[in-house]
Amino acid sequence: MQALLDQADGASGAAGGNAGLAPAVSPPPAWPGFRPLRVRRIEAESASVFSVTLAALGGDPRSAALGGDLRPAASDGAPLPAASDGDPSSGAPGGGLLPAALPGQFLTVRVPSEGGGPSLIRSYSLSGPPGGGEYRLSIKQEPHGAASGYLRAHLRTGDVLECAAPRGAFTLVAGDGPVVLISAGIGATPVMAMLHTLAAERSPREVWWLYGARDGTEHPFADESRDLLGRLANAHRHVCYSRPAPGDRQGVDYHSRGRLSLDLLCGLGLPRGADTYVCGPPALMRDFPVALAASALAPSHVRTEIFGAGPSLTPGVTGASVTPVHPPAGPPGDGPAVSFARSGLTVSWSTAYTSLLELAEACDVPTRWSCRTGVCHNCESGLLAGSVDYSPEPLDAPAEGDALICCSRPREDVILDL
């Protein structure tokens, strides 16, 4: 997930899950907080995308973290494990194997800022193969991206990055039916991990790889994706370049001039009832998943992940119509009282909601959010009274007297400064 938390890095609304349904639940993180991982390789994937391969620490029990801080290593040097059945079972930061990420998940990293300011927290999708003892992040360097620019300029092989455990619910679901992987730009990264998994399993499933880029210089993973598709018995590939360069070869490097569109997909003979995964910038994501779900293709599931700047970073605060607050629809809950102090509304908690954020949205109480998984702290709100429980546990605890409403539920009557 490219720079989930950074407007300058193309902040994402992180809309993982099934379009039109309640957000999918991310597996619990494999370890709390951050642990250091060693940079093994840095590779250019395109003119603007580079990959960083990370492995568990080994050797000196104290390692210089990127930015010059010395931090105790939280690893005994054990390698990251090969892919398993997808169960992110526990692996303690102090030793033992780290569970493999699910294909499509992301890592959150702590990045130093220029001038010695507070560290930047950013999330990047894992794009590499399952197993192999490594994690591979792929990052787009945005023109004014604080974190991506710092990493491109300063990160070197051997450096240490502090990383949280893999998270995210935009993941490949096991099955026997056809799979359609649709992406554009840096949105290729999570679906690359899915393609790696399908190829490693020699999956007999029908697999479609549909990708859009500006031209060949902005086409990451071109050879890699072609090779992976070649390992599958029933694979199809269609690449669109919106502005092909003179050296780009139609029929070899790309197939169609223009952008990915529903009309194009309908003409390709995609299988009905496919599990479909869509990831890309707002131009692709604005209407495409909804139109696809309503099309004659009738996919059984459309799962999405948004890359780039999107309006959902602050829904209800900016860019949204104002609706008076109100009790949620349906029968009242029988749980603790939840009071939204600024809105002057008190309602009873119901287990129909997975978080206080969902309850606030059901009441049209203005909120701030982005990740919905306890990573970004955009939803951090004043907890004026009461206490909450977290699921999943946030990467970092909120400030004293605050709560992260995206991943919390009331333990008792609560009053929120909303």
N, C-alpha and C positions, 0 to 999 in steps of 0.2 A: 504494500500500500504506500504509494509514493508520497512522502512528506505530509502525512496526515495532519500535522499540527501547525503547519507554517504557511501563512497566506503567501509570503514571498516565494515559497517553494512549491506553490500550487496546492493549497490546502484542500483536503478531501473531506467530503461529508461522510465518508465511510459507510455507505449504505450497503453493508453486507447482508446476505440473507435472501429470502424469497420475495420477489416483487409482489406487493399487494397483501402480504401476510405479516404477522408479527415477526420481529427480528429473530433470526436464528440464534440459538444459544451457542456461544463459543465454549469449547472444552476448557476445563480449569487450567490455568497456567501451571507449567511443570515446576517452576521454582518462584519464590517470592522476590520482588524487587529486581535488582540488577546484579549481574555477575560479569567479570571480564572475560572476553574472548580475544584470541590472537588473530591478527590479519595475516592470512596465508598468501593471498594473491589479490592483485588489483588489475582488472582487464577492461579495456575499452570494448563496448558492444556496438556503439554507433557514434556519430558525431557528438551526441549529448548524453548518452547513457553509458555508465560504467558499472562493473560488478565488483563487489568486495566479498571475498571468500574468507570465512571465519572458522576457527577451530578452538577447542578447549586449550587452556594454558598448560604449559609444561615447563620443566626446568626451574629457574629461580623462583622461589615462592613469593618474591616481591617483584612486580613488573611495572615499568613506567607506562602509565596510561597516557593516551593521546592528550596533549595539552600540558604535560609535564608533571601531573600529580602522581605521587607514589601511593598505590593502594594495595593492600594485601590481596594476593590472589585467592580466589574462592574456588579453586579447582585443583585436583591432584594430578592434572595432566591426562586424565582419561579421555579417550576420543569420543566424539559424538557417535551415536549408534547408527547402525543400518536401519532402514525403514522397517517398521513392524506392522502390526495389523491396524495401526492408527490410534491405538490406545495411548494417550499421553500420560502414562503412569509415572509415578513420582520418581524424581532423580534429584537428590539433594545437592545444592550448590557446593557443599564441602567435599564432595567426592562421588565416585560412581558414574555410571553412564547417564548422559542426558537423553531424554526421549526424543525421537525424531519428530520433526514438525509434520503436520498434516499438509498435503499439497494445497496451496492457496493461502496459507497463513502468512503473517508478517512478524518481523522482529522490531521492537522498539529500542532505540539506541540513545545514549546520552552523548551529545556532541559539544565540545568546547565552543565558545563564541569568541569572535575577534575582540581584542581589547580586554580580555579577562573578565567579561561580564558573566552573568549566570549561564549555566549550561543550557543547551537547547535539547529538547526532547522531540525526537522525530521517529516515525514508523515507516519501514520500507519492506516491501514484499520479498519473500523468499522465492527465488526463481530457479534453484538448482535441482539436481536429482535427489531422490531419497537415498539416505545412507551415505556411505563414503567417508564418514567421519567429519563432515564439514557442513556449514550453512553458507549459502550464497545469497547475498543481497544484491539487487540491481537498482541503481539510483539514477534519476535524471537530474542533470545539473541545470537548474533554472537560471535565467539571466540575472535575477536578483535574489536567488535563494541563499539565505544565510547559512543553513546547515549543509546543503549540497555543495555550495561553493567552498565552504571550509574543508569539507572532506576531499573534494577534488584537488584543492591546492595543497593540503597539508598531510593527508593520510598516506602512510608508507607501509610496505610490507614489514612485519614485525611489530607494528604498533598494537596497542590494546584498545578495544572499544568496550565500554560497559553496555551490556545488552540485557533486556528482559526476555523472559521465556516467550516462545512463539504463541501468538494469539490470533483470534479471528475466526469467524464462522463462514467465510466464503471459501468453502473447501469442497474438494471432489467427493462425491457420494458414490459409494460402491453400487454396482448393478450390472445388468447384462445388456441394457438397451443402448441405443446410440447416444453419442456425446457430441455436442457442438460447442466449440471454444471460440468465442468472438471477442476480439480486442483491437485496440488502436493505440498507437504511441506507446508510452511507458506502461499502459494497461496490459501489455503482453506478459509482464513479470509473473503475476500469480498463476495465469493459465499455462505459462511455461512449466511451472512446477507440476501442474496437473498432467501436462503432456509427458514430462519425464516419468511420472509414475505409471501412466498407461503404457509407455514404451518399455519400462523396466519389467512390467508384468507380462509383456507380450500380449496385451489385451486383445481378445477377438472382437471387441465392441467396434461398431462403426464409429469412426472419429473424424470430425470435420474441424479443420483449422482455418479460420477466417480472420484476416488481419488487414489493418489499414495503416499506412504511413504516408508521409509527404513524398519521399523518394528513397533511393537506395542508401543514401548517407544517413538517413534517420530510420533505418530498418534494423533494430537490434535482433539478435538471435536468428538471423536469416538462414545461415548454413546449419546452425544447431537444430532449429525446428524442422528443416527439411530432412536432416539425418534421422531425427526421432520418428518422424512420420514414415520414413522408409522402413522402419523396424516393425511397423504395424501392418497386419494383413489386410485391413479394411479401412484405409485412411484416405482422406481427401484434403486438398489444400487450395485456397483461393486468396490471393493477396491483391489489395488495391493500393495504388499510388495516386495521391491527389494531384501531384505535380511532378511527374517523372523527370529525372535528369536526362541529358542527352545520352549518357552511357548506360542507362537502365534498359534492360532487355525484356520486352514484353513476351510473355510465354515462358520466361526463365526466371527473372527476378520478380516479376509481378504478372498479374493476369488481366486486371481491368484498370483503366484510367478513371479516377474519380474517388468518391468516398464510399464506405460501406453503407448500404441502404437496405431497407426492407424489400424493395423491388428486386434488388440484386439477389438477396437471399432466396426470394420466392422463385427466381429463375434458375437457381442452382440445383433444385431437386433435393433439398434437405429432407431428411426423414421426419415423418410425423412422430410426435410423442418423444422427442429427444430430450435428454437432460441438457439444458443450455446454460452456459456461463458467459456473462457479458461484463467486460471491464474496460474502461477507457475514460477519456476526458468528457467534460460536460456536453460538448457538441454531439458526442455519440450517445451519451446516457440520458439526455433530456427527455426524449420521447421514445427512443428505440426499444427499450425493454418492454414498455407497456404495449407498443404497437406489435411487437413480436408475440407477446402473450395472447393478443387478441387476433392474430393472423390465422390464415388457413393452415399454417405449419403446426399449430396447436402443440407446442412443446409441453411435456408433462410438468416441467419445472423451469422457471427462469430465475437464475440467481445472479445477483449483480454486485459489483464493487465499483465505486466512483473514484476516478483519479482526476486531479486538477481542481481548480477553484470551483466551488459549488455553493449555491445559496443555502444549503442545509447546515452550514456551520453555526448559524445563529437563528434557527427557526423560531418565530414568535417574537424575536427582538428586532430584526431588520428584514426588510423584504417580504413581509407577510401582512395580510390584512388583519385588522384588529377585531376580535370577536369577544364580547363580554364573557367573563368567566362564569362558570355554571357547574353544578354537580354533574358527574359523569352519567351517561345514559345507562339504562338498565337498573336492576334492583340495587338498593344500597348495600354496601359491604357491612360486615359485622366485626371488623378488626379495629385496631387503634385509630384514634382520631388524628387526621392529618390537617393541619391548619396552614393555609397560605396567607401569611400575615399581611403582606402588601396588597393582596387581592381581596382580602376580607372574606375568604371562603374557608369553611371547615367541612370536611367530608370524612366518611369512615373508610378505612383501608379495606380492600378486597383482594383476595388471592388471585383474582382474574388478571391482575397486573403483575408484571415481573419486576417493576422498579417504581420508585417514586417519580421518575421522569415520565414513565408511561401514564401514571395517574394524572400528573400535571397536564400532559398533552390532552388527555381525555376531558379535562376541565377547561381547556384553552387558557391555562395559566401560562403567561409568557416565560419561556425558559431559554437557556443556552446549552448547547450540546454539540458534540462532534463525533467522538469515537464510540460512545455507548458501551465501553468495556473497561472503564476505570483507568484509561491511559492519559487523556489529554487535559483533564481538570477544567475544561470549559464549562462543565455543568456545576462546578463547585458553588455551593450556596450556603448562606448562613443557617446554621441549626440553632435556633433560638431556645429550644427546649426539647427534651426527650433524647432518645438514642436510636441508632439504626444498626442493622446487620448488612454485611456486604456479600454479594455473590455475582460475579467473581470478585475476589479481593483486589483492590486497586494496586497499581504499581507502587505508588507513593501515597501515604496517608494524607488526607486533606489537612488544612490548618486547623488548629484547635478551635472548636466552635463552629466548624463547617462540616458539610457532608457532600459527598459525590452522589447526586440524585440518580445518575444513570445506572448505577449498579447497587443501589441500596434499597432496603425495605424497612419500615418502621418496626422497632422492637417494642415500642410503647407509644403513647400519644406524643406526637412531635409537632413543633411549630417551625416552619421554614420561612426564611426571609424572601419570599417570592410573592 
